Amino acid sequence: MAQCAAFVDGVLTPMPEPCTALVLLTPAEYGALSHNPFVLSPEDGLLISGAVVGVWAAAFAVRAAIRALGDHNDGETS
């Protein structure tokens, strides 16, 4: 559980509520507060990789459509 504390004469001392000093957290509490974008569950990773592949496939399809509908002079000028 989080505790309020302050340095008094160089010693970390618990303080009563309301807390206007330091808040001490356990590693589990700190982990719950930190929002690291690189800590993903396997489901999150699968969702992001699927989105990347979907964008790549859409770009490939648009490029193929543009080439199919484009000029077919093969570089010849008239």
N, C-alpha and C positions, 0 to 999 in steps of 0.2 A: 504494500500500500504506500502511496506517496506520502512523504512527510515534509513539513516545512522546517527549514533550518537556517541558521546564520552563523557566521564566524564571530565569536566573542573571544577576545584576547587570543586570537590565533587558533582557537579550538572550535570545531563544528558542533554547534549546540542546537538541539531541537527547540523550536519556537511554537508558541500557541497559535491557534487560528485567530483572526484571519492572517493569511500568509502574505507578508510584504518583503520576504527575503528569498532565499534559495528554496527550490523544491527538489527533494531527493526522490529519484525514481528507481525502481528495480529494473533490471535488464529487460524483463518482459513488458513492463509498462513503457519503457523507452522504445522498444521494438514496435509496440502498438501505435505509438505517436509518430514515428518516423515514416515518411512517405517516399520511399526509394522507388523510382520508376523502373529500376532494373530487377526488382524482386517480383518475379511473376510466377503464377501457378502454371502448371502444364496447360490448363484450359485457356488461360490468358495468352500464353505463347502460341497456342494453336490458332486462336482467334486473330492475333496480329499477323501471323505468317499467312493465314488464309486471305486476309485483307491485302497484303502485299502481293500475293500471287494473283488475286482478282484484279488489282490495278494494273499489273504487268500484262495480264491477258487482255484487258480492255484496250490498253495502249497498242498491243500487237494487232488486235482486230481493227482498230481505227487506222493504223498504218497500212495494213493489208487492203482495207477498203479504199484508202486514198490512192494507193498504187494501182488498184484495179480500175478506178474511175479516172485516173490521171492521163496525161498525154502519152501516147504510144509512138512518138517519133523516133525513139531510140537514139536521141542525140543528133538527128539529122536536122539541118536548117535549110530553109528554102529561100 
